C-alpha cells in the first residue's frame, strides 16, 4: 500500500523540519521564548505518531513485518524454489 509509505515519509519529514526549527531557534538564541522546546515537543510528537501509525498498520494488515535477511524466513533458510510469500 503506497499510501502507508507516503504517510510515514511525510511524518518523518515533519519531524526533521521540527528538529531543524529547534536548531535555528537555539542558534538565534530564542530558547528563552520557548520556541526551541515547542519545536522539540512537535518533533517528539511526530516521531511518536510514526511509531503508532506503523503499529496500527501492522495490526490492520496494511503492512507485514519481514526478516532483515531476505534469504531467511523466521530464522530458517529459504530454498530458491520456495514460492511462498
PDB file with SEQRES, HELIX, SHEET and CRYST1 records, atoms N, CA, C and O in Angstrom:
SEQRES   1 A   85  UNK UNK UNK UNK UNK UNK UNK UNK UNK UNK UNK UNK UNK          
SEQRES   2 A   85  UNK UNK UNK UNK UNK UNK UNK UNK UNK UNK UNK UNK UNK          
SEQRES   3 A   85  UNK UNK UNK UNK UNK UNK UNK UNK UNK UNK UNK UNK UNK          
SEQRES   4 A   85  UNK UNK UNK UNK UNK UNK UNK UNK UNK UNK UNK UNK UNK          
SEQRES   5 A   85  UNK UNK UNK UNK UNK UNK UNK UNK UNK UNK UNK UNK UNK          
SEQRES   6 A   85  UNK UNK UNK UNK UNK UNK UNK UNK UNK UNK UNK UNK UNK          
SEQRES   7 A   85  UNK UNK UNK UNK UNK UNK UNK                                  
HELIX    1 AA1 UNK A    2  UNK A   27  1                                  26    
HELIX    2 AA2 UNK A   31  UNK A   33  5                                   3    
HELIX    3 AA3 UNK A   35  UNK A   60  1                                  26    
SHEET    1 AA1 2 UNK A  72  UNK A  73  0                                        
SHEET    2 AA1 2 UNK A  76  UNK A  77 -1                                        
CRYST1    1.000    1.000    1.000  90.00  90.00  90.00 P 1           1          
ATOM      1  N   UNK A   1       0.846  -1.174   0.000  1.00  0.00           N  
ATOM      2  CA  UNK A   1       0.000   0.000   0.000  1.00  0.00           C  
ATOM      3  C   UNK A   1       0.893   1.240   0.000  1.00  0.00           C  
ATOM      4  O   UNK A   1       1.588   1.531   0.974  1.00  0.00           O  
ATOM      5  N   UNK A   2       0.855   1.935  -1.084  1.00  0.00           N  
ATOM      6  CA  UNK A   2       1.726   3.093  -1.278  1.00  0.00           C  
ATOM      7  C   UNK A   2       1.375   4.236  -0.341  1.00  0.00           C  
ATOM      8  O   UNK A   2       2.254   5.014   0.030  1.00  0.00           O  
ATOM      9  N   UNK A   3       0.122   4.357   0.049  1.00  0.00           N  
ATOM     10  CA  UNK A   3      -0.275   5.497   0.874  1.00  0.00           C  
ATOM     11  C   UNK A   3       0.238   5.370   2.301  1.00  0.00           C  
ATOM     12  O   UNK A   3       0.425   6.381   2.978  1.00  0.00           O  
ATOM     13  N   UNK A   4       0.470   4.147   2.773  1.00  0.00           N  
ATOM     14  CA  UNK A   4       1.050   3.964   4.103  1.00  0.00           C  
ATOM     15  C   UNK A   4       2.483   4.497   4.108  1.00  0.00           C  
ATOM     16  O   UNK A   4       2.892   5.198   5.034  1.00  0.00           O  
ATOM     17  N   UNK A   5       3.239   4.156   3.061  1.00  0.00           N  
ATOM     18  CA  UNK A   5       4.609   4.649   2.950  1.00  0.00           C  
ATOM     19  C   UNK A   5       4.622   6.171   2.840  1.00  0.00           C  
ATOM     20  O   UNK A   5       5.492   6.824   3.416  1.00  0.00           O  
ATOM     21  N   UNK A   6       3.679   6.735   2.115  1.00  0.00           N  
ATOM     22  CA  UNK A   6       3.603   8.185   1.958  1.00  0.00           C  
ATOM     23  C   UNK A   6       3.340   8.872   3.298  1.00  0.00           C  
ATOM     24  O   UNK A   6       3.963   9.888   3.608  1.00  0.00           O  
ATOM     25  N   UNK A   7       2.435   8.331   4.076  1.00  0.00           N  
ATOM     26  CA  UNK A   7       2.126   8.924   5.378  1.00  0.00           C  
ATOM     27  C   UNK A   7       3.341   8.855   6.300  1.00  0.00           C  
ATOM     28  O   UNK A   7       3.652   9.825   6.990  1.00  0.00           O  
ATOM     29  N   UNK A   8       4.027   7.713   6.316  1.00  0.00           N  
ATOM     30  CA  UNK A   8       5.214   7.573   7.165  1.00  0.00           C  
ATOM     31  C   UNK A   8       6.298   8.554   6.727  1.00  0.00           C  
ATOM     32  O   UNK A   8       6.930   9.188   7.572  1.00  0.00           O  
ATOM     33  N   UNK A   9       6.519   8.688   5.425  1.00  0.00           N  
ATOM     34  CA  UNK A   9       7.535   9.609   4.918  1.00  0.00           C  
ATOM     35  C   UNK A   9       7.187  11.050   5.269  1.00  0.00           C  
ATOM     36  O   UNK A   9       8.064  11.809   5.681  1.00  0.00           O  
ATOM     37  N   UNK A  10       5.929  11.439   5.115  1.00  0.00           N  
ATOM     38  CA  UNK A  10       5.509  12.813   5.443  1.00  0.00           C  
ATOM     39  C   UNK A  10       5.707  13.096   6.935  1.00  0.00           C  
ATOM     40  O   UNK A  10       6.173  14.174   7.304  1.00  0.00           O  
ATOM     41  N   UNK A  11       5.357  12.136   7.788  1.00  0.00           N  
ATOM     42  CA  UNK A  11       5.549  12.340   9.228  1.00  0.00           C  
ATOM     43  C   UNK A  11       7.028  12.414   9.594  1.00  0.00           C  
ATOM     44  O   UNK A  11       7.409  13.203  10.458  1.00  0.00           O  
ATOM     45  N   UNK A  12       7.859  11.610   8.954  1.00  0.00           N  
ATOM     46  CA  UNK A  12       9.293  11.683   9.229  1.00  0.00           C  
ATOM     47  C   UNK A  12       9.894  13.004   8.753  1.00  0.00           C  
ATOM     48  O   UNK A  12      10.749  13.578   9.428  1.00  0.00           O  
ATOM     49  N   UNK A  13       9.450  13.482   7.598  1.00  0.00           N  
ATOM     50  CA  UNK A  13       9.919  14.788   7.111  1.00  0.00           C  
ATOM     51  C   UNK A  13       9.477  15.892   8.066  1.00  0.00           C  
ATOM     52  O   UNK A  13      10.244  16.814   8.344  1.00  0.00           O  
ATOM     53  N   UNK A  14       8.247  15.807   8.568  1.00  0.00           N  
ATOM     54  CA  UNK A  14       7.770  16.805   9.525  1.00  0.00           C  
ATOM     55  C   UNK A  14       8.609  16.785  10.801  1.00  0.00           C  
ATOM     56  O   UNK A  14       8.873  17.839  11.380  1.00  0.00           O  
ATOM     57  N   UNK A  15       9.032  15.600  11.247  1.00  0.00           N  
ATOM     58  CA  UNK A  15       9.883  15.506  12.435  1.00  0.00           C  
ATOM     59  C   UNK A  15      11.241  16.154  12.184  1.00  0.00           C  
ATOM     60  O   UNK A  15      11.778  16.826  13.065  1.00  0.00           O  
ATOM     61  N   UNK A  16      11.800  15.957  10.994  1.00  0.00           N  
ATOM     62  CA  UNK A  16      13.094  16.566  10.663  1.00  0.00           C  
ATOM     63  C   UNK A  16      12.955  18.086  10.564  1.00  0.00           C  
ATOM     64  O   UNK A  16      13.842  18.812  11.013  1.00  0.00           O  
ATOM     65  N   UNK A  17      11.867  18.574   9.990  1.00  0.00           N  
ATOM     66  CA  UNK A  17      11.635  20.020   9.896  1.00  0.00           C  
ATOM     67  C   UNK A  17      11.501  20.624  11.296  1.00  0.00           C  
ATOM     68  O   UNK A  17      12.048  21.694  11.563  1.00  0.00           O  
ATOM     69  N   UNK A  18      10.782  19.950  12.181  1.00  0.00           N  
ATOM     70  CA  UNK A  18      10.645  20.454  13.552  1.00  0.00           C  
ATOM     71  C   UNK A  18      11.996  20.462  14.259  1.00  0.00           C  
ATOM     72  O   UNK A  18      12.289  21.380  15.026  1.00  0.00           O  
ATOM     73  N   UNK A  19      12.819  19.449  14.008  1.00  0.00           N  
ATOM     74  CA  UNK A  19      14.151  19.432  14.602  1.00  0.00           C  
ATOM     75  C   UNK A  19      15.007  20.577  14.060  1.00  0.00           C  
ATOM     76  O   UNK A  19      15.765  21.190  14.812  1.00  0.00           O  
ATOM     77  N   UNK A  20      14.893  20.868  12.768  1.00  0.00           N  
ATOM     78  CA  UNK A  20      15.640  21.991  12.182  1.00  0.00           C  
ATOM     79  C   UNK A  20      15.161  23.322  12.761  1.00  0.00           C  
ATOM     80  O   UNK A  20      15.972  24.210  13.025  1.00  0.00           O  
ATOM     81  N   UNK A  21      13.861  23.465  12.957  1.00  0.00           N  
ATOM     82  CA  UNK A  21      13.336  24.704  13.562  1.00  0.00           C  
ATOM     83  C   UNK A  21      13.860  24.884  14.974  1.00  0.00           C  
ATOM     84  O   UNK A  21      14.159  26.004  15.388  1.00  0.00           O  
ATOM     85  N   UNK A  22      13.975  23.785  15.721  1.00  0.00           N  
ATOM     86  CA  UNK A  22      14.526  23.864  17.072  1.00  0.00           C  
ATOM     87  C   UNK A  22      15.987  24.289  17.027  1.00  0.00           C  
ATOM     88  O   UNK A  22      16.429  25.092  17.848  1.00  0.00           O  
ATOM     89  N   UNK A  23      16.733  23.755  16.077  1.00  0.00           N  
ATOM     90  CA  UNK A  23      18.139  24.125  15.942  1.00  0.00           C  
ATOM     91  C   UNK A  23      18.287  25.605  15.612  1.00  0.00           C  
ATOM     92  O   UNK A  23      19.106  26.299  16.213  1.00  0.00           O  
ATOM     93  N   UNK A  24      17.492  26.092  14.653  1.00  0.00           N  
ATOM     94  CA  UNK A  24      17.583  27.503  14.266  1.00  0.00           C  
ATOM     95  C   UNK A  24      17.185  28.429  15.411  1.00  0.00           C  
ATOM     96  O   UNK A  24      17.812  29.470  15.607  1.00  0.00           O  
ATOM     97  N   UNK A  25      16.164  28.069  16.161  1.00  0.00           N  
ATOM     98  CA  UNK A  25      15.782  28.923  17.287  1.00  0.00           C  
ATOM     99  C   UNK A  25      16.828  28.881  18.394  1.00  0.00           C  
ATOM    100  O   UNK A  25      17.024  29.870  19.100  1.00  0.00           O  
ATOM    101  N   UNK A  26      17.498  27.748  18.549  1.00  0.00           N  
ATOM    102  CA  UNK A  26      18.555  27.654  19.547  1.00  0.00           C  
ATOM    103  C   UNK A  26      19.771  28.477  19.131  1.00  0.00           C  
ATOM    104  O   UNK A  26      20.384  29.147  19.961  1.00  0.00           O  
ATOM    105  N   UNK A  27      20.118  28.427  17.843  1.00  0.00           N  
ATOM    106  CA  UNK A  27      21.265  29.182  17.331  1.00  0.00           C  
ATOM    107  C   UNK A  27      20.992  30.683  17.405  1.00  0.00           C  
ATOM    108  O   UNK A  27      21.901  31.460  17.698  1.00  0.00           O  
ATOM    109  N   UNK A  28      19.773  31.094  17.148  1.00  0.00           N  
ATOM    110  CA  UNK A  28      19.414  32.514  17.185  1.00  0.00           C  
ATOM    111  C   UNK A  28      19.136  33.002  18.605  1.00  0.00           C  
ATOM    112  O   UNK A  28      18.708  34.137  18.811  1.00  0.00           O  
ATOM    113  N   UNK A  29      19.388  32.123  19.584  1.00  0.00           N  
ATOM    114  CA  UNK A  29      19.238  32.468  20.995  1.00  0.00           C  
ATOM    115  C   UNK A  29      17.801  32.861  21.351  1.00  0.00           C  
ATOM    116  O   UNK A  29      17.570  33.796  22.118  1.00  0.00           O  
ATOM    117  N   UNK A  30      16.847  32.129  20.781  1.00  0.00           N  
ATOM    118  CA  UNK A  30      15.440  32.363  21.100  1.00  0.00           C  
ATOM    119  C   UNK A  30      14.911  31.275  22.038  1.00  0.00           C  
ATOM    120  O   UNK A  30      13.701  31.093  22.169  1.00  0.00           O  
ATOM    121  N   UNK A  31      15.827  30.558  22.686  1.00  0.00           N  
ATOM    122  CA  UNK A  31      15.427  29.476  23.579  1.00  0.00           C  
ATOM    123  C   UNK A  31      14.645  29.966  24.785  1.00  0.00           C  
ATOM    124  O   UNK A  31      13.810  29.240  25.325  1.00  0.00           O  
ATOM    125  N   UNK A  32      14.911  31.193  25.208  1.00  0.00           N  
ATOM    126  CA  UNK A  32      14.209  31.748  26.358  1.00  0.00           C  
ATOM    127  C   UNK A  32      12.743  31.994  26.089  1.00  0.00           C  
ATOM    128  O   UNK A  32      11.945  32.062  27.025  1.00  0.00           O  
ATOM    129  N   UNK A  33      12.376  32.127  24.839  1.00  0.00           N  
ATOM    130  CA  UNK A  33      10.973  32.373  24.476  1.00  0.00           C  
ATOM    131  C   UNK A  33      10.168  31.075  24.373  1.00  0.00           C  
ATOM    132  O   UNK A  33       8.954  31.114  24.168  1.00  0.00           O  
ATOM    133  N   UNK A  34      10.824  29.945  24.512  1.00  0.00           N  
ATOM    134  CA  UNK A  34      10.118  28.665  24.464  1.00  0.00           C  
ATOM    135  C   UNK A  34       9.984  28.082  23.073  1.00  0.00           C  
ATOM    136  O   UNK A  34       9.366  27.030  22.915  1.00  0.00           O  
ATOM    137  N   UNK A  35      10.545  28.731  22.052  1.00  0.00           N  
ATOM    138  CA  UNK A  35      10.405  28.226  20.687  1.00  0.00           C  
ATOM    139  C   UNK A  35      11.164  26.915  20.493  1.00  0.00           C  
ATOM    140  O   UNK A  35      10.707  26.022  19.779  1.00  0.00           O  
ATOM    141  N   UNK A  36      12.323  26.811  21.133  1.00  0.00           N  
ATOM    142  CA  UNK A  36      13.109  25.585  20.995  1.00  0.00           C  
ATOM    143  C   UNK A  36      12.362  24.401  21.604  1.00  0.00           C  
ATOM    144  O   UNK A  36      12.254  23.345  20.981  1.00  0.00           O  
ATOM    145  N   UNK A  37      11.856  24.573  22.800  1.00  0.00           N  
ATOM    146  CA  UNK A  37      11.137  23.483  23.463  1.00  0.00           C  
ATOM    147  C   UNK A  37       9.861  23.111  22.721  1.00  0.00           C  
ATOM    148  O   UNK A  37       9.509  21.935  22.635  1.00  0.00           O  
ATOM    149  N   UNK A  38       9.174  24.102  22.189  1.00  0.00           N  
ATOM    150  CA  UNK A  38       7.957  23.831  21.426  1.00  0.00           C  
ATOM    151  C   UNK A  38       8.275  23.020  20.170  1.00  0.00           C  
ATOM    152  O   UNK A  38       7.564  22.072  19.839  1.00  0.00           O  
ATOM    153  N   UNK A  39       9.354  23.402  19.470  1.00  0.00           N  
ATOM    154  CA  UNK A  39       9.740  22.675  18.258  1.00  0.00           C  
ATOM    155  C   UNK A  39      10.176  21.254  18.588  1.00  0.00           C  
ATOM    156  O   UNK A  39       9.867  20.319  17.849  1.00  0.00           O  
ATOM    157  N   UNK A  40      10.896  21.087  19.701  1.00  0.00           N  
ATOM    158  CA  UNK A  40      11.310  19.736  20.089  1.00  0.00           C  
ATOM    159  C   UNK A  40      10.116  18.889  20.515  1.00  0.00           C  
ATOM    160  O   UNK A  40      10.095  17.681  20.281  1.00  0.00           O  
ATOM    161  N   UNK A  41       9.131  19.513  21.134  1.00  0.00           N  
ATOM    162  CA  UNK A  41       7.917  18.785  21.504  1.00  0.00           C  
ATOM    163  C   UNK A  41       7.171  18.316  20.257  1.00  0.00           C  
ATOM    164  O   UNK A  41       6.655  17.199  20.228  1.00  0.00           O  
ATOM    165  N   UNK A  42       7.109  19.157  19.230  1.00  0.00           N  
ATOM    166  CA  UNK A  42       6.492  18.758  17.961  1.00  0.00           C  
ATOM    167  C   UNK A  42       7.245  17.582  17.339  1.00  0.00           C  
ATOM    168  O   UNK A  42       6.631  16.659  16.803  1.00  0.00           O  
ATOM    169  N   UNK A  43       8.587  17.620  17.412  1.00  0.00           N  
ATOM    170  CA  UNK A  43       9.382  16.534  16.843  1.00  0.00           C  
ATOM    171  C   UNK A  43       9.095  15.219  17.553  1.00  0.00           C  
ATOM    172  O   UNK A  43       8.947  14.179  16.910  1.00  0.00           O  
ATOM    173  N   UNK A  44       9.016  15.266  18.864  1.00  0.00           N  
ATOM    174  CA  UNK A  44       8.703  14.057  19.621  1.00  0.00           C  
ATOM    175  C   UNK A  44       7.300  13.562  19.262  1.00  0.00           C  
ATOM    176  O   UNK A  44       7.074  12.360  19.126  1.00  0.00           O  
ATOM    177  N   UNK A  45       6.377  14.488  19.112  1.00  0.00           N  
ATOM    178  CA  UNK A  45       5.012  14.109  18.720  1.00  0.00           C  
ATOM    179  C   UNK A  45       4.953  13.455  17.358  1.00  0.00           C  
ATOM    180  O   UNK A  45       4.258  12.454  17.182  1.00  0.00           O  
ATOM    181  N   UNK A  46       5.677  14.007  16.383  1.00  0.00           N  
ATOM    182  CA  UNK A  46       5.697  13.413  15.045  1.00  0.00           C  
ATOM    183  C   UNK A  46       6.352  12.033  15.072  1.00  0.00           C  
ATOM    184  O   UNK A  46       5.883  11.112  14.404  1.00  0.00           O  
ATOM    185  N   UNK A  47       7.424  11.887  15.836  1.00  0.00           N  
ATOM    186  CA  UNK A  47       8.093  10.588  15.929  1.00  0.00           C  
ATOM    187  C   UNK A  47       7.184   9.550  16.582  1.00  0.00           C  
ATOM    188  O   UNK A  47       7.133   8.404  16.136  1.00  0.00           O  
ATOM    189  N   UNK A  48       6.478   9.938  17.619  1.00  0.00           N  
ATOM    190  CA  UNK A  48       5.531   9.026  18.266  1.00  0.00           C  
ATOM    191  C   UNK A  48       4.394   8.666  17.317  1.00  0.00           C  
ATOM    192  O   UNK A  48       3.927   7.527  17.309  1.00  0.00           O  
ATOM    193  N   UNK A  49       3.946   9.631  16.517  1.00  0.00           N  
ATOM    194  CA  UNK A  49       2.885   9.357  15.542  1.00  0.00           C  
ATOM    195  C   UNK A  49       3.346   8.351  14.495  1.00  0.00           C  
ATOM    196  O   UNK A  49       2.572   7.484  14.089  1.00  0.00           O  
ATOM    197  N   UNK A  50       4.605   8.455  14.051  1.00  0.00           N  
ATOM    198  CA  UNK A  50       5.140   7.483  13.097  1.00  0.00           C  
ATOM    199  C   UNK A  50       5.131   6.090  13.713  1.00  0.00           C  
ATOM    200  O   UNK A  50       4.682   5.131  13.085  1.00  0.00           O  
ATOM    201  N   UNK A  51       5.623   5.983  14.935  1.00  0.00           N  
ATOM    202  CA  UNK A  51       5.678   4.684  15.605  1.00  0.00           C  
ATOM    203  C   UNK A  51       4.277   4.088  15.769  1.00  0.00           C  
ATOM    204  O   UNK A  51       4.059   2.918  15.455  1.00  0.00           O  
ATOM    205  N   UNK A  52       3.338   4.885  16.257  1.00  0.00           N  
ATOM    206  CA  UNK A  52       1.972   4.386  16.460  1.00  0.00           C  
ATOM    207  C   UNK A  52       1.292   4.049  15.143  1.00  0.00           C  
ATOM    208  O   UNK A  52       0.528   3.086  15.070  1.00  0.00           O  
ATOM    209  N   UNK A  53       1.563   4.841  14.087  1.00  0.00           N  
ATOM    210  CA  UNK A  53       0.959   4.548  12.790  1.00  0.00           C  
ATOM    211  C   UNK A  53       1.508   3.244  12.208  1.00  0.00           C  
ATOM    212  O   UNK A  53       0.768   2.487  11.580  1.00  0.00           O  
ATOM    213  N   UNK A  54       2.804   2.977  12.415  1.00  0.00           N  
ATOM    214  CA  UNK A  54       3.374   1.713  11.934  1.00  0.00           C  
ATOM    215  C   UNK A  54       2.753   0.540  12.696  1.00  0.00           C  
ATOM    216  O   UNK A  54       2.424  -0.483  12.096  1.00  0.00           O  
ATOM    217  N   UNK A  55       2.592   0.683  14.017  1.00  0.00           N  
ATOM    218  CA  UNK A  55       1.933  -0.377  14.781  1.00  0.00           C  
ATOM    219  C   UNK A  55       0.495  -0.591  14.314  1.00  0.00           C  
ATOM    220  O   UNK A  55       0.065  -1.734  14.157  1.00  0.00           O  
ATOM    221  N   UNK A  56      -0.250   0.482  14.092  1.00  0.00           N  
ATOM    222  CA  UNK A  56      -1.624   0.374  13.601  1.00  0.00           C  
ATOM    223  C   UNK A  56      -1.652  -0.290  12.231  1.00  0.00           C  
ATOM    224  O   UNK A  56      -2.516  -1.127  11.966  1.00  0.00           O  
ATOM    225  N   UNK A  57      -0.717   0.074  11.359  1.00  0.00           N  
ATOM    226  CA  UNK A  57      -0.667  -0.503  10.017  1.00  0.00           C  
ATOM    227  C   UNK A  57      -0.399  -2.002  10.062  1.00  0.00           C  
ATOM    228  O   UNK A  57      -0.972  -2.765   9.284  1.00  0.00           O  
ATOM    229  N   UNK A  58       0.476  -2.422  10.978  1.00  0.00           N  
ATOM    230  CA  UNK A  58       0.737  -3.860  11.110  1.00  0.00           C  
ATOM    231  C   UNK A  58      -0.492  -4.573  11.663  1.00  0.00           C  
ATOM    232  O   UNK A  58      -0.832  -5.664  11.207  1.00  0.00           O  
ATOM    233  N   UNK A  59      -1.160  -3.965  12.643  1.00  0.00           N  
ATOM    234  CA  UNK A  59      -2.355  -4.567  13.233  1.00  0.00           C  
ATOM    235  C   UNK A  59      -3.477  -4.700  12.206  1.00  0.00           C  
ATOM    236  O   UNK A  59      -4.179  -5.711  12.179  1.00  0.00           O  
ATOM    237  N   UNK A  60      -3.647  -3.679  11.359  1.00  0.00           N  
ATOM    238  CA  UNK A  60      -4.718  -3.701  10.361  1.00  0.00           C  
ATOM    239  C   UNK A  60      -4.366  -4.545   9.142  1.00  0.00           C  
ATOM    240  O   UNK A  60      -5.230  -4.821   8.311  1.00  0.00           O  
ATOM    241  N   UNK A  61      -3.102  -4.959   9.026  1.00  0.00           N  
ATOM    242  CA  UNK A  61      -2.696  -5.785   7.899  1.00  0.00           C  
ATOM    243  C   UNK A  61      -2.296  -4.997   6.672  1.00  0.00           C  
ATOM    244  O   UNK A  61      -2.136  -5.574   5.597  1.00  0.00           O  
ATOM    245  N   UNK A  62      -2.131  -3.693   6.806  1.00  0.00           N  
ATOM    246  CA  UNK A  62      -1.730  -2.867   5.667  1.00  0.00           C  
ATOM    247  C   UNK A  62      -0.281  -3.113   5.294  1.00  0.00           C  
ATOM    248  O   UNK A  62       0.086  -3.048   4.121  1.00  0.00           O  
ATOM    249  N   UNK A  63       0.552  -3.397   6.308  1.00  0.00           N  
ATOM    250  CA  UNK A  63       1.945  -3.756   6.065  1.00  0.00           C  
ATOM    251  C   UNK A  63       2.236  -5.028   6.840  1.00  0.00           C  
ATOM    252  O   UNK A  63       1.570  -5.333   7.830  1.00  0.00           O  
ATOM    253  N   UNK A  64       3.252  -5.777   6.374  1.00  0.00           N  
ATOM    254  CA  UNK A  64       3.626  -7.005   7.041  1.00  0.00           C  
ATOM    255  C   UNK A  64       5.110  -6.939   7.389  1.00  0.00           C  
ATOM    256  O   UNK A  64       5.934  -6.632   6.527  1.00  0.00           O  
ATOM    257  N   UNK A  65       5.458  -7.225   8.644  1.00  0.00           N  
ATOM    258  CA  UNK A  65       6.871  -7.237   9.005  1.00  0.00           C  
ATOM    259  C   UNK A  65       7.569  -8.414   8.346  1.00  0.00           C  
ATOM    260  O   UNK A  65       6.947  -9.436   8.058  1.00  0.00           O  
ATOM    261  N   UNK A  66       8.860  -8.266   8.111  1.00  0.00           N  
ATOM    262  CA  UNK A  66       9.626  -9.344   7.492  1.00  0.00           C  
ATOM    263  C   UNK A  66      10.997  -9.409   8.138  1.00  0.00           C  
ATOM    264  O   UNK A  66      11.397  -8.516   8.885  1.00  0.00           O  
ATOM    265  N   UNK A  67      11.714 -10.492   7.832  1.00  0.00           N  
ATOM    266  CA  UNK A  67      13.056 -10.656   8.376  1.00  0.00           C  
ATOM    267  C   UNK A  67      13.998  -9.652   7.749  1.00  0.00           C  
ATOM    268  O   UNK A  67      13.759  -9.165   6.644  1.00  0.00           O  
ATOM    269  N   UNK A  68      15.066  -9.346   8.458  1.00  0.00           N  
ATOM    270  CA  UNK A  68      16.070  -8.429   7.939  1.00  0.00           C  
ATOM    271  C   UNK A  68      16.835  -9.091   6.801  1.00  0.00           C  
ATOM    272  O   UNK A  68      17.154  -8.443   5.804  1.00  0.00           O  
ATOM    273  N   UNK A  69      17.128 -10.376   6.946  1.00  0.00           N  
ATOM    274  CA  UNK A  69      17.838 -11.115   5.906  1.00  0.00           C  
ATOM    275  C   UNK A  69      16.821 -11.684   4.925  1.00  0.00           C  
ATOM    276  O   UNK A  69      16.006 -12.518   5.318  1.00  0.00           O  
ATOM    277  N   UNK A  70      16.838 -11.260   3.656  1.00  0.00           N  
ATOM    278  CA  UNK A  70      15.830 -11.747   2.708  1.00  0.00           C  
ATOM    279  C   UNK A  70      15.990 -13.221   2.362  1.00  0.00           C  
ATOM    280  O   UNK A  70      15.094 -13.800   1.747  1.00  0.00           O  
ATOM    281  N   UNK A  71      17.105 -13.847   2.738  1.00  0.00           N  
ATOM    282  CA  UNK A  71      17.308 -15.266   2.451  1.00  0.00           C  
ATOM    283  C   UNK A  71      16.764 -16.180   3.524  1.00  0.00           C  
ATOM    284  O   UNK A  71      16.862 -17.401   3.403  1.00  0.00           O  
ATOM    285  N   UNK A  72      16.180 -15.604   4.591  1.00  0.00           N  
ATOM    286  CA  UNK A  72      15.621 -16.428   5.657  1.00  0.00           C  
ATOM    287  C   UNK A  72      14.187 -16.004   5.951  1.00  0.00           C  
ATOM    288  O   UNK A  72      13.777 -14.876   5.676  1.00  0.00           O  
ATOM    289  N   UNK A  73      13.444 -16.942   6.514  1.00  0.00           N  
ATOM    290  CA  UNK A  73      12.089 -16.638   6.983  1.00  0.00           C  
ATOM    291  C   UNK A  73      11.945 -17.268   8.357  1.00  0.00           C  
ATOM    292  O   UNK A  73      12.074 -18.485   8.490  1.00  0.00           O  
ATOM    293  N   UNK A  74      11.688 -16.483   9.360  1.00  0.00           N  
ATOM    294  CA  UNK A  74      11.578 -16.930  10.751  1.00  0.00           C  
ATOM    295  C   UNK A  74      12.846 -17.648  11.191  1.00  0.00           C  
ATOM    296  O   UNK A  74      12.783 -18.615  11.950  1.00  0.00           O  
ATOM    297  N   UNK A  75      14.002 -17.177  10.715  1.00  0.00           N  
ATOM    298  CA  UNK A  75      15.275 -17.746  11.098  1.00  0.00           C  
ATOM    299  C   UNK A  75      15.685 -18.977  10.314  1.00  0.00           C  
ATOM    300  O   UNK A  75      16.787 -19.488  10.510  1.00  0.00           O  
ATOM    301  N   UNK A  76      14.822 -19.468   9.426  1.00  0.00           N  
ATOM    302  CA  UNK A  76      15.122 -20.649   8.624  1.00  0.00           C  
ATOM    303  C   UNK A  76      15.516 -20.226   7.213  1.00  0.00           C  
ATOM    304  O   UNK A  76      14.918 -19.310   6.648  1.00  0.00           O  
ATOM    305  N   UNK A  77      16.521 -20.892   6.642  1.00  0.00           N  
ATOM    306  CA  UNK A  77      16.981 -20.568   5.292  1.00  0.00           C  
ATOM    307  C   UNK A  77      15.909 -20.961   4.284  1.00  0.00           C  
ATOM    308  O   UNK A  77      15.363 -22.063   4.339  1.00  0.00           O  
ATOM    309  N   UNK A  78      15.617 -20.053   3.371  1.00  0.00           N  
ATOM    310  CA  UNK A  78      14.612 -20.289   2.340  1.00  0.00           C  
ATOM    311  C   UNK A  78      15.305 -20.916   1.132  1.00  0.00           C  
ATOM    312  O   UNK A  78      16.348 -20.440   0.685  1.00  0.00           O  
ATOM    313  N   UNK A  79      14.720 -21.974   0.619  1.00  0.00           N  
ATOM    314  CA  UNK A  79      15.254 -22.587  -0.604  1.00  0.00           C  
ATOM    315  C   UNK A  79      14.891 -21.716  -1.792  1.00  0.00           C  
ATOM    316  O   UNK A  79      13.883 -21.011  -1.760  1.00  0.00           O  
ATOM    317  N   UNK A  80      15.691 -21.756  -2.826  1.00  0.00           N  
ATOM    318  CA  UNK A  80      15.482 -20.896  -4.007  1.00  0.00           C  
ATOM    319  C   UNK A  80      14.151 -21.186  -4.677  1.00  0.00           C  
ATOM    320  O   UNK A  80      13.557 -20.263  -5.235  1.00  0.00           O  
ATOM    321  N   UNK A  81      13.659 -22.394  -4.655  1.00  0.00           N  
ATOM    322  CA  UNK A  81      12.404 -22.729  -5.337  1.00  0.00           C  
ATOM    323  C   UNK A  81      11.170 -22.471  -4.490  1.00  0.00           C  
ATOM    324  O   UNK A  81      10.060 -22.774  -4.926  1.00  0.00           O  
ATOM    325  N   UNK A  82      11.328 -21.930  -3.314  1.00  0.00           N  
ATOM    326  CA  UNK A  82      10.203 -21.679  -2.407  1.00  0.00           C  
ATOM    327  C   UNK A  82       9.348 -20.538  -2.960  1.00  0.00           C  
ATOM    328  O   UNK A  82       9.834 -19.415  -3.095  1.00  0.00           O  
ATOM    329  N   UNK A  83       8.097 -20.809  -3.278  1.00  0.00           N  
ATOM    330  CA  UNK A  83       7.220 -19.811  -3.909  1.00  0.00           C  
ATOM    331  C   UNK A  83       6.336 -19.094  -2.895  1.00  0.00           C  
ATOM    332  O   UNK A  83       5.541 -18.234  -3.274  1.00  0.00           O  
ATOM    333  N   UNK A  84       6.462 -19.437  -1.598  1.00  0.00           N  
ATOM    334  CA  UNK A  84       5.607 -18.762  -0.605  1.00  0.00           C  
ATOM    335  C   UNK A  84       5.992 -17.316  -0.452  1.00  0.00           C  
ATOM    336  O   UNK A  84       7.133 -16.929  -0.702  1.00  0.00           O  
ATOM    337  N   UNK A  85       5.013 -16.506  -0.032  1.00  0.00           N  
ATOM    338  CA  UNK A  85       5.282 -15.241   0.476  1.00  0.00           C  
ATOM    339  C   UNK A  85       5.350 -14.028  -0.231  1.00  0.00           C  
ATOM    340  O   UNK A  85       5.600 -12.980   0.364  1.00  0.00           O  
TER     341      UNK A  85                                                      
END                                                                             
